[in-house]
Amino acid sequence: MSKVVIIGGGASGLMAAYSASRNKNNTVILLEKNGECGKKLNICGKGRGNITNIADTKDFILAFGQNGKFLYSVFSQFSNNDLINLLNENGLQTIVERGGRVFPKSEIARDVTALFINQIKDVVNIKYGVQASGLFALDNIIKGVKVKGGIIKCDKVIIATGGKSYPKTGSTGDGYTFAKSVGHNISKISPSICPILCYDEWIKEVAGLSLKNVELSFYCKDKLIKSEFGEMLFTHTGISGPIVLTVSKYISEIEDYKNINLSLDLKPALSRGDLYKKLTNEFKSNIIIKNYFNTILPKSLAKIFPQLCNLNPDKKVNIITKEEKYQIIDSIKKLSFSFKSLAPIEEAIVTKGGVDIKEINPKTMESKIVKGLYFCGECIDIDAKTGGYNLQAAFSTGYVAGKLAE
Ligand SMILES: Cc1cc2nc3c(=O)[nH]c(=O)nc-3n(C[C@H](O)[C@H](O)[C@H](O)COP(=O)(O)OP(=O)(O)OC[C@H]3O[C@@H](n4cnc5c(N)ncnc54)[C@H](O)[C@@H]3O)c2cc1C
């Protein structure tokens, strides 16, 4: 018989509470500092909740990059199929979209939170508005959780406090402080899956413009690291949108930002040769170049495109030279951005870094330092690309932590 306190009622904490409460010998308390559980889960996938992915285990592990192997055992104990079955069996149907992304059929992420609350409400003591302030451990054995006005004594504690991004949802990095206080190392915290900030002043002039069917490439020391095809968006400070968020995950893995180059292919379906032929054909008329760009590019981009190609906007296309044609082709196929940094962690979808995985038993999620202390979700040093992988990791680690195995 164990008395368990779970700190945090996000995706991982809700699942840990579900898993722990299945053992009728456990008394389970869930502390959530907000007035409701799952604030972040509710806004996932723009409120539609990309809860997992149908990728196989190998691709799942790869999606997490360097630390992915840590999750092998966890995914074998509770996989994407297990999550989908659990949801389906409890009345929440799912759909699969582009790239294997899985969503609730209702397209309402909040339904997932509601399902878990419904599952645990009669068997778990959910304490809303209660913030844990620290851990109580003696001789490296967990004894309780500090809260305002005292200590909740218990035999097991699961830290499910999330990362540091989107702090308004409640994830303010408290778990890192708790883990550190009992001897855990926290690997460097930084943003991942986030907008990219650029120095280029011209970007401000196209802020709000979104582009479809373009390809963003990220180079480090002139070596291509990642190309991503799809949609993106210009902001007042840089670039964002699906392909930018994906590429940012790869940038977050680079130590030194000095050698980063980003370039955009505005017409990936056309080769340079195709474009040369197209321009040669279409440059027979006597329209001026800025008007020509209006025919092949969105208006706001067309307006500044002569400047990006170093061309006089009023020059007639029929006197454009061969060299100038190549300048245009370069700008269309390799429009470069001057990388400044990733956006601040507050704007990131996930936090990179966290509780050092070397100090957590990958089979149980128990701390290797403090007996009876478990971790799950984003507070652990694991983060994946977009596609539902991060939520699956939160659910899988939550499920395994909730088993409270030693
Ligand atoms: C805008 C956005 C969209 C996203 N979309 C997706 C998506 O579609 N698919 C996907 O896979 N991932 C997505 N993610 C990432 C995903 O939401 C997270 O990885 C996941 O929610 C992490 O779950 P968690 O349980 O570890 O942490 P969280 O969901 O952050 O939950 C932590 C909980 O702990 C509580 N808490 C913290 N400290 C304390 C304390 N001291 N005492 C009591 N309670 C505390 C917090 O209030 C919070 O409720 C998205 C993230 C964002 C920000």
The ligand as an SDF file (V2000), in Angstrom:
LIG
                    3D

 53 58  0  0  0  0  0  0  0  0999 V2000
    1.0190   25.8690  -27.9490 C   0  0  0  0  0  0  0  0  0  0  0  0
    1.4800   24.4420  -27.7830 C   0  0  0  0  0  0  0  0  0  0  0  0
    1.0080   23.4750  -28.6370 C   0  0  0  0  0  0  0  0  0  0  0  0
    1.4470   22.1590  -28.5100 C   0  0  0  0  0  0  0  0  0  0  0  0
    0.9460   21.2320  -29.3620 N   0  0  0  0  0  0  0  0  0  0  0  0
    1.3710   19.9480  -29.2570 C   0  0  0  0  0  0  0  0  0  0  0  0
    0.8050   18.9410  -30.0830 C   0  0  0  0  0  0  0  0  0  0  0  0
   -0.1450   19.1790  -30.8320 O   0  0  0  0  0  0  0  0  0  0  0  0
    1.3250   17.6820  -29.9750 N   0  0  0  0  0  0  0  0  0  0  0  0
    2.3360   17.3570  -29.0920 C   0  0  0  0  0  0  0  0  0  0  0  0
    2.7760   16.2210  -29.0650 O   0  0  0  0  0  0  0  0  0  0  0  0
    2.8360   18.2880  -28.2630 N   0  0  0  0  0  0  0  0  0  0  0  0
    2.3790   19.5650  -28.3200 C   0  0  0  0  0  0  0  0  0  0  0  0
    2.8670   20.4940  -27.4510 N   0  0  0  0  0  0  0  0  0  0  0  0
    3.8170   20.0560  -26.3970 C   0  0  0  0  0  0  0  0  0  0  0  0
    3.0490   19.3610  -25.2610 C   0  0  0  0  0  0  0  0  0  0  0  0
    1.9630   20.1740  -24.9020 O   0  0  0  0  0  0  0  0  0  0  0  0
    3.9220   19.1400  -24.0300 C   0  0  0  0  0  0  0  0  0  0  0  0
    5.0960   18.4710  -24.3780 O   0  0  0  0  0  0  0  0  0  0  0  0
    3.1560   18.3390  -22.9750 C   0  0  0  0  0  0  0  0  0  0  0  0
    1.9530   18.9920  -22.6380 O   0  0  0  0  0  0  0  0  0  0  0  0
    3.9830   18.1670  -21.7290 C   0  0  0  0  0  0  0  0  0  0  0  0
    3.1830   17.5560  -20.7480 O   0  0  0  0  0  0  0  0  0  0  0  0
    3.6420   17.5960  -19.2210 P   0  0  0  0  0  0  0  0  0  0  0  0
    2.6080   16.8710  -18.4600 O   0  0  0  0  0  0  0  0  0  0  0  0
    5.0340   17.1590  -19.0910 O   0  0  0  0  0  0  0  0  0  0  0  0
    3.6390   19.1310  -18.8240 O   0  0  0  0  0  0  0  0  0  0  0  0
    2.4790   20.2240  -18.8190 P   0  0  0  0  0  0  0  0  0  0  0  0
    1.4330   19.8950  -19.7790 O   0  0  0  0  0  0  0  0  0  0  0  0
    3.1870   21.5060  -18.9570 O   0  0  0  0  0  0  0  0  0  0  0  0
    1.8430   20.0950  -17.3660 O   0  0  0  0  0  0  0  0  0  0  0  0
    2.5100   20.4620  -16.1900 C   0  0  0  0  0  0  0  0  0  0  0  0
    1.4740   20.7630  -15.1450 C   0  0  0  0  0  0  0  0  0  0  0  0
    2.1000   20.8690  -13.8690 O   0  0  0  0  0  0  0  0  0  0  0  0
    1.5400   21.9360  -13.1540 C   0  0  0  0  0  0  0  0  0  0  0  0
    2.5410   22.3950  -12.1820 N   0  0  0  0  0  0  0  0  0  0  0  0
    3.7710   22.9010  -12.4650 C   0  0  0  0  0  0  0  0  0  0  0  0
    4.4190   23.1690  -11.3210 N   0  0  0  0  0  0  0  0  0  0  0  0
    3.5870   22.8250  -10.3050 C   0  0  0  0  0  0  0  0  0  0  0  0
    3.6910   22.8740   -8.8850 C   0  0  0  0  0  0  0  0  0  0  0  0
    4.7900   23.3680   -8.2810 N   0  0  0  0  0  0  0  0  0  0  0  0
    2.6600   22.4410   -8.1310 N   0  0  0  0  0  0  0  0  0  0  0  0
    1.5130   21.9750   -8.7100 C   0  0  0  0  0  0  0  0  0  0  0  0
    1.3620   21.9150  -10.0610 N   0  0  0  0  0  0  0  0  0  0  0  0
    2.3960   22.3250  -10.8430 C   0  0  0  0  0  0  0  0  0  0  0  0
    1.2420   22.9700  -14.2250 C   0  0  0  0  0  0  0  0  0  0  0  0
    0.2820   23.9050  -13.8080 O   0  0  0  0  0  0  0  0  0  0  0  0
    0.7570   22.0940  -15.3740 C   0  0  0  0  0  0  0  0  0  0  0  0
   -0.6160   21.8840  -15.3440 O   0  0  0  0  0  0  0  0  0  0  0  0
    2.4090   21.8060  -27.5180 C   0  0  0  0  0  0  0  0  0  0  0  0
    2.8740   22.7860  -26.6480 C   0  0  0  0  0  0  0  0  0  0  0  0
    2.4170   24.0970  -26.7670 C   0  0  0  0  0  0  0  0  0  0  0  0
    2.9310   25.1300  -25.8100 C   0  0  0  0  0  0  0  0  0  0  0  0
  1  2  1  0
  2  3  1  0
  2 52  2  0
  3  4  2  0
  4  5  1  0
  4 50  1  0
  5  6  2  0
  6  7  1  0
  6 13  1  0
  7  8  2  0
  7  9  1  0
  9 10  1  0
 10 11  2  0
 10 12  1  0
 12 13  2  0
 13 14  1  0
 14 15  1  0
 14 50  1  0
 15 16  1  0
 16 17  1  0
 16 18  1  0
 18 19  1  0
 18 20  1  0
 20 21  1  0
 20 22  1  0
 22 23  1  0
 23 24  1  0
 24 25  2  0
 24 26  1  0
 24 27  1  0
 27 28  1  0
 28 29  2  0
 28 30  1  0
 28 31  1  0
 31 32  1  0
 32 33  1  0
 33 34  1  0
 33 48  1  0
 34 35  1  0
 35 36  1  0
 35 46  1  0
 36 37  1  0
 36 45  1  0
 37 38  2  0
 38 39  1  0
 39 40  1  0
 39 45  2  0
 40 41  1  0
 40 42  2  0
 42 43  1  0
 43 44  2  0
 44 45  1  0
 46 47  1  0
 46 48  1  0
 48 49  1  0
 50 51  2  0
 51 52  1  0
 52 53  1  0
M  END
$$$$
